[in-house]
Amino acid sequence: MQLELENRLFLVCGATAGFGGAIAHALLNEGAKVIAVARNRQKLEELRLLFPDRVETISGDLSRHETPDSIVNLLSNRALDGMLVNAGGPPAKSFIETEMQDWDAAYASVLRWKIALVKALLPKFRKQRYGRMVFVESISVKQPVENLVLSNSMRLAVVGFVKTLSQEIAAEGITCNILAPGYHDTNAVKRVIQKKSDVSGLDYTTVQKQLQNTIPAGRLGDPAEFASLALWLLSPLSGYITGQTISVDGGVMLGSFG
Ligand SMILES: NC(=O)c1ccc[n+]([C@@H]2O[C@H](COP(=O)([O-])OP(=O)(O)OC[C@H]3O[C@@H](n4cnc5c(N)ncnc54)[C@H](OP(=O)(O)O)[C@@H]3O)[C@@H](O)[C@H]2O)c1
């Protein structure tokens, strides 16, 4: 299948590790151009050096007000084909552990910046009458995950926002979809396993094995597998799919419509 991504320009948020890293590499391997965003300058530079002609970088915290402005300024009047809206998740906490400041921080790190970024770039997509937006959230939007109350709660607001947005812009050739990953082999899942290990007193490997046993596929997902679906959603081929929240979870979701 030809994904028709060559020479197209994509914004990839959280492009230096995990899902964002895998998706940035996959896009670049298809001949696309990438504006990569993350906080760590050195990791961004490592990515740029791999594809110096096709990677531009923005080092910034996506939850800070100035980052969307930097993206808009770098893009200037160039066409943008799509964007991956992705960064780190909120800290792993039970409800009882949270303070009000955790909820304020989760609003900023999970929801607010995504709205700000869409507000900043939607005018460009609307002018082009074309655009692809893919958000990376979590299976926690379909099935709450123990000790992740901030993710379980705040990401549902992203689902409501993206679904509503999808209906407002569907006639303009712009799609927005959410990928809801289950457990994949990235730093974020390592932090979840570590947290469970700390809480339970079990060692890291035991907790990892217990986790794998809860996954019908019997293993953690590979970010490259995840990237293959993201690429299709970012491509022109996906034009009739919008407003969807798609699980990528090795069968973890048990509901019939999971
Ligand atoms: N991995 C899983 O199994 C899993 C499952 C369910 C949900 N998720 C969710 O999927 C998303 C991505 O997870 P991942 O596993 O790919 O995470 P990851 O491996 O920790 O990578 C996160 C990427 O985002 C960047 N980033 C983080 N916070 C940022 C910020 N405030 N501003 C700019 N860049 C930022 C990081 O670079 P810098 O640190 O340099 O900024 C890095 O490039 C997260 O929301 C996570 O909770 C993951």
The ligand as an ORCA input file, in Angstrom:
! r2SCAN-3c Opt
* xyz 0 1
  N       3.579      3.497     26.588
  C       2.398      3.012     26.894
  O       2.210      1.807     27.034
  C       1.239      3.944     27.059
  C      -0.003      3.398     27.347
  C      -1.085      4.247     27.472
  C      -0.933      5.615     27.289
  N       0.306      6.109     27.001
  C       0.403      7.549     26.796
  O       0.932      7.816     25.507
  C       1.648      9.057     25.538
  C       3.053      8.858     25.028
  O       3.655      7.849     25.801
  P       5.126      7.287     25.488
  O       5.158      5.934     26.074
  O       5.442      7.486     24.057
  O       5.991      8.309     26.401
  P       7.574      8.538     26.436
  O       8.288      7.341     25.942
  O       7.835      9.021     27.821
  O       7.831      9.728     25.379
  C       7.243     10.979     25.581
  C       7.734     11.970     24.512
  O       7.067     13.221     24.724
  C       8.023     14.241     25.032
  N       7.390     15.080     26.048
  C       6.919     14.697     27.249
  N       6.382     15.738     27.897
  C       6.524     16.811     27.082
  C       6.186     18.179     27.195
  N       5.579     18.662     28.279
  N       6.479     19.016     26.170
  C       7.098     18.540     25.064
  N       7.432     17.250     24.895
  C       7.156     16.400     25.898
  C       9.272     13.492     25.511
  O      10.472     14.223     25.308
  P      11.050     15.257     26.411
  O      11.012     14.522     27.724
  O      12.431     15.597     25.933
  O      10.134     16.441     26.391
  C       9.220     12.276     24.595
  O       9.697     12.644     23.322
  C       1.602      9.526     27.000
  O       0.513     10.402     27.163
  C       1.358      8.243     27.752
  O       0.775      8.438     29.018
  C       1.390      5.326     26.894
*
